[in-house]
């Protein structure tokens, strides 16, 4: 009798989102994120990491947020359904001049290190 198939271990999922502020609001927006999105990511069971990237694009600051999650179920605990919809907070309209209303999800196939910043 053949062996029963074994379930493939689940891999972490990366969730990405992009938005932009006026350049003058970039630092204030990061502080705002620390009290909203970043905090809620980290308080959600199954969140593994949060990474925020920023670059200057003319008179705007573009942000790329990358979060790592144990599973899509963990993302669902944070974002609800559908998990592809971006999550926004009350003051976002004050800061964001451009934003994605959806997010992308990627299966993490390799991860190495935990560089300290």
SETIGU-676108 format. One line per 4 residues: their letters; for each residue x, y, z of C-alpha. Coordinates in nm, 3 decimals, always signed. Layout:
N
a> X,Y,Z; ... .
// end
This chain:
117
xxxx> +0.000,+0.000,+0.000; +0.153,+0.341,-0.095; +0.232,+0.588,+0.179; -0.024,+0.858,+0.237 .
xxxx> +0.079,+1.190,+0.084; +0.225,+1.427,+0.336; +0.104,+1.783,+0.355; +0.353,+2.038,+0.233 .
xxxx> +0.454,+2.265,+0.520; +0.308,+2.609,+0.473; +0.546,+2.888,+0.386; +0.533,+3.242,+0.518 .
xxxx> +0.351,+3.499,+0.307; +0.481,+3.847,+0.224; +0.220,+4.122,+0.187; +0.319,+4.440,+0.000 .
xxxx> +0.154,+4.781,-0.029; +0.257,+5.114,-0.186; +0.157,+5.469,-0.108; +0.298,+5.821,-0.132 .
xxxx> +0.295,+6.140,+0.074; +0.412,+6.492,+0.007; +0.784,+6.506,+0.080; +0.720,+6.747,+0.370 .
xxxx> +0.490,+6.490,+0.535; +0.721,+6.189,+0.506; +0.863,+6.189,+0.861; +0.528,+6.269,+1.021 .
xxxx> +0.369,+5.984,+0.824; +0.626,+5.737,+0.957; +0.542,+5.846,+1.312; +0.172,+5.808,+1.232 .
xxxx> +0.234,+5.456,+1.097; +0.410,+5.360,+1.421; +0.085,+5.422,+1.609; -0.147,+5.268,+1.349 .
xxxx> -0.045,+5.015,+1.086; +0.289,+4.910,+1.230; +0.137,+4.863,+1.575; -0.162,+4.666,+1.447 .
xxxx> +0.060,+4.445,+1.229; +0.275,+4.353,+1.526; -0.023,+4.297,+1.758; -0.184,+4.051,+1.516 .
xxxx> -0.104,+3.687,+1.597; +0.093,+3.538,+1.309; +0.273,+3.856,+1.204; +0.643,+3.778,+1.168 .
xxxx> +0.794,+4.110,+1.059; +0.729,+4.460,+0.928; +0.959,+4.643,+0.688; +0.896,+4.997,+0.564 .
xxxx> +1.092,+5.137,+0.270; +1.088,+5.498,+0.151; +1.232,+5.684,-0.145; +1.213,+6.038,-0.275 .
xxxx> +1.028,+6.074,-0.605; +1.032,+6.442,-0.701; +0.817,+6.627,-0.446; +0.677,+6.304,-0.301 .
xxxx> +0.796,+6.029,-0.070; +0.698,+5.684,-0.192; +0.652,+5.411,+0.067; +0.666,+5.037,+0.019 .
xxxx> +0.544,+4.837,+0.319; +0.634,+4.469,+0.338; +0.494,+4.250,+0.610; +0.568,+3.883,+0.669 .
xxxx> +0.297,+3.649,+0.795; +0.279,+3.287,+0.905; -0.014,+3.219,+0.672; -0.306,+3.368,+0.484 .
xxxx> -0.517,+3.298,+0.793; -0.287,+3.529,+0.991; -0.330,+3.798,+0.725; -0.706,+3.749,+0.746 .
xxxx> -0.691,+3.819,+1.122; -0.536,+4.156,+1.036; -0.710,+4.254,+0.712; -1.036,+4.061,+0.708 .
xxxx> -1.182,+3.943,+0.379; -1.089,+3.985,+0.107; -0.724,+3.977,+0.211; -0.623,+4.156,-0.111 .
xxxx> -0.789,+4.479,+0.001; -0.562,+4.739,+0.161; -0.630,+4.849,+0.520; -0.652,+5.222,+0.588 .
xxxx> -0.676,+5.432,+0.905; -0.871,+5.752,+0.983; -0.589,+6.002,+0.919; -0.456,+5.837,+0.600 .
xxxx> -0.644,+6.088,+0.383; -0.451,+6.366,+0.554; -0.115,+6.220,+0.445; -0.155,+6.009,+0.134 .
xxxx> -0.148,+6.176,-0.207; -0.136,+5.839,-0.384; -0.210,+5.487,-0.263; -0.279,+5.136,-0.377 .
xxxx> -0.620,+5.016,-0.267; -0.507,+4.657,-0.305; -0.208,+4.464,-0.177; -0.002,+4.186,-0.329 .
xxxx> +0.086,+3.857,-0.162; +0.393,+3.647,-0.232; +0.498,+3.307,-0.099; +0.833,+3.340,+0.077 .
xxxx> +1.063,+3.085,-0.084; +1.389,+3.199,+0.077; +1.482,+3.407,+0.377; +1.823,+3.460,+0.532 .
xxxx> +1.939,+3.670,+0.820; +1.784,+3.938,+1.028; +1.994,+4.245,+0.972; +1.967,+4.503,+1.249 .
x> +1.904,+4.859,+1.138 .
// end
